[in-house]
Amino acid sequence: MLYDAVKPFLFKLDAERVHEEMSGLMALAAPVPGAEKVLSILTGSGGKGLSKSVFGVNFPNPVGLAAGFDKDGKLISVLPGLGFGFLEIGSVTLEPQPGNAKPRLFRLVGEGAVINRLGFNSEGARAVALRLSMSPPPSVPLGINLGLNKGTDAKDAPKKYAQTFKLLRKFGDYFVVNVSSPNTPGLRDLQTATNLADILSTLQDANPDHKPVLVKLSPDLADADLTACVASAAKSAQGFVVSNTTIQHEGEPGGLSGRPLKVRATELLRKVRAMTALPLIGVGGIATPEDAKERLDAGADLIQLYTGLVYGGPSTIKRITRGLS
Ligand SMILES: Cc1cc2nc3c(=O)[nH]c(=O)nc-3n(C[C@H](O)[C@H](O)[C@H](O)COP(=O)(O)O)c2cc1C
């Protein structure tokens, strides 16, 4: 209710600035003992009896934070207080980079959607690794999403993903190879059978602990490309994240997320489910308990959201887990 009252004011301000101010407040609270607990009390009770084990990791509930919200892993000690069953940080690139010119994040309020063209603003893998090494592990499983620096040559992609992974591997419970963000030129071209096979084999050579590695897919893949890509990746990945944002929309260039992505992301999940028995994380347009149930029924083992949180506020996750219970 409080969020509904402040939302009209927040939505008058620049979208990225609001995200930064909110994240800044949470980051300030992060080192304070008990901050997670306070956030948890403020956002009420979540659902019970939802724990499950997926790719060998135990999740207290299946509703996670999607990549892009906490790119540098600054909030992992407080965000579980919102009721998440897991967090995915990133995308993290090997070298630090600022991302695209601002403004680069836009709300489509009437549609419950966001368009972003952030372009992997990242502190880089060494800085993120240092931060993670200094903070206790979060109270829920942690996924780390791996991106590529702008201008990386396709032939260097396997090596760069593997180097990024090596710096971060001891901190994550699972990893995601992001070959589907629309805001890094050439990145999505890596979603071919041969490119993915190269990337995954190089990464698995650097993975002696057998941490689960998932591939995040674009909703804009043509059916034939999707089939080839899933068949190839399924040989050496432990699952898929379905899906990233879509470029098929009007208005500002960038990736569209939120409500208009829901049907498309659900369809893609059903298609991928029909192709593989591997674990799937369903993401795209989930905002309500009904959306969550629909995605799990469509074959997702776990689900994530980002844009639903922008519109629904900090109680969104617990509303969803209560509904699922
Ligand atoms: C502002 C913003 C930044 C994002 N950054 C990333 C990212 O760095 N890496 C990634 O894999 N996905 C990123 N995403 C995509 C989300 O993880 C998710 O796949 C997509 O937004 C669909 O989910 P949603 O409709 O619940 O937002 C970003 C999304 C938004 C809105």
The ligand as an SDF file (V2000), in Angstrom:
LIG
                    3D

 31 33  0  0  0  0  0  0  0  0999 V2000
   16.9510   -2.8340  -16.5320 C   0  0  0  0  0  0  0  0  0  0  0  0
   17.1990   -4.2580  -16.9210 C   0  0  0  0  0  0  0  0  0  0  0  0
   18.5070   -4.7410  -16.9790 C   0  0  0  0  0  0  0  0  0  0  0  0
   18.7460   -6.0680  -17.3380 C   0  0  0  0  0  0  0  0  0  0  0  0
   20.0440   -6.5200  -17.3680 N   0  0  0  0  0  0  0  0  0  0  0  0
   20.2700   -7.8260  -17.6560 C   0  0  0  0  0  0  0  0  0  0  0  0
   21.5890   -8.3530  -17.6320 C   0  0  0  0  0  0  0  0  0  0  0  0
   22.5570   -7.6460  -17.3280 O   0  0  0  0  0  0  0  0  0  0  0  0
   21.7620   -9.6590  -17.9710 N   0  0  0  0  0  0  0  0  0  0  0  0
   20.7070  -10.4780  -18.2970 C   0  0  0  0  0  0  0  0  0  0  0  0
   20.9250  -11.6720  -18.5670 O   0  0  0  0  0  0  0  0  0  0  0  0
   19.4470  -10.0110  -18.3010 N   0  0  0  0  0  0  0  0  0  0  0  0
   19.2070   -8.7210  -17.9900 C   0  0  0  0  0  0  0  0  0  0  0  0
   17.9150   -8.2590  -17.9940 N   0  0  0  0  0  0  0  0  0  0  0  0
   16.8190   -9.1630  -18.3950 C   0  0  0  0  0  0  0  0  0  0  0  0
   16.1090   -9.7890  -17.2030 C   0  0  0  0  0  0  0  0  0  0  0  0
   16.9940  -10.6100  -16.4640 O   0  0  0  0  0  0  0  0  0  0  0  0
   14.9100  -10.6300  -17.6740 C   0  0  0  0  0  0  0  0  0  0  0  0
   15.3800  -11.6950  -18.4870 O   0  0  0  0  0  0  0  0  0  0  0  0
   13.9010   -9.8120  -18.4710 C   0  0  0  0  0  0  0  0  0  0  0  0
   13.7910   -8.5110  -17.9660 O   0  0  0  0  0  0  0  0  0  0  0  0
   12.5110  -10.4500  -18.4660 C   0  0  0  0  0  0  0  0  0  0  0  0
   12.0030  -10.5460  -17.1550 O   0  0  0  0  0  0  0  0  0  0  0  0
   10.9510   -9.4790  -16.5190 P   0  0  0  0  0  0  0  0  0  0  0  0
    9.8490   -9.3080  -17.5220 O   0  0  0  0  0  0  0  0  0  0  0  0
   10.5110  -10.0830  -15.2360 O   0  0  0  0  0  0  0  0  0  0  0  0
   11.7110   -8.2090  -16.3120 O   0  0  0  0  0  0  0  0  0  0  0  0
   17.6620   -6.9230  -17.6380 C   0  0  0  0  0  0  0  0  0  0  0  0
   16.3510   -6.4330  -17.5700 C   0  0  0  0  0  0  0  0  0  0  0  0
   16.0980   -5.1210  -17.2190 C   0  0  0  0  0  0  0  0  0  0  0  0
   14.6690   -4.6220  -17.1520 C   0  0  0  0  0  0  0  0  0  0  0  0
  1  2  1  0
  2  3  1  0
  2 30  2  0
  3  4  2  0
  4  5  1  0
  4 28  1  0
  5  6  2  0
  6  7  1  0
  6 13  1  0
  7  8  2  0
  7  9  1  0
  9 10  1  0
 10 11  2  0
 10 12  1  0
 12 13  2  0
 13 14  1  0
 14 15  1  0
 14 28  1  0
 15 16  1  0
 16 17  1  0
 16 18  1  0
 18 19  1  0
 18 20  1  0
 20 21  1  0
 20 22  1  0
 22 23  1  0
 23 24  1  0
 24 25  2  0
 24 26  1  0
 24 27  1  0
 28 29  2  0
 29 30  1  0
 30 31  1  0
M  END
$$$$
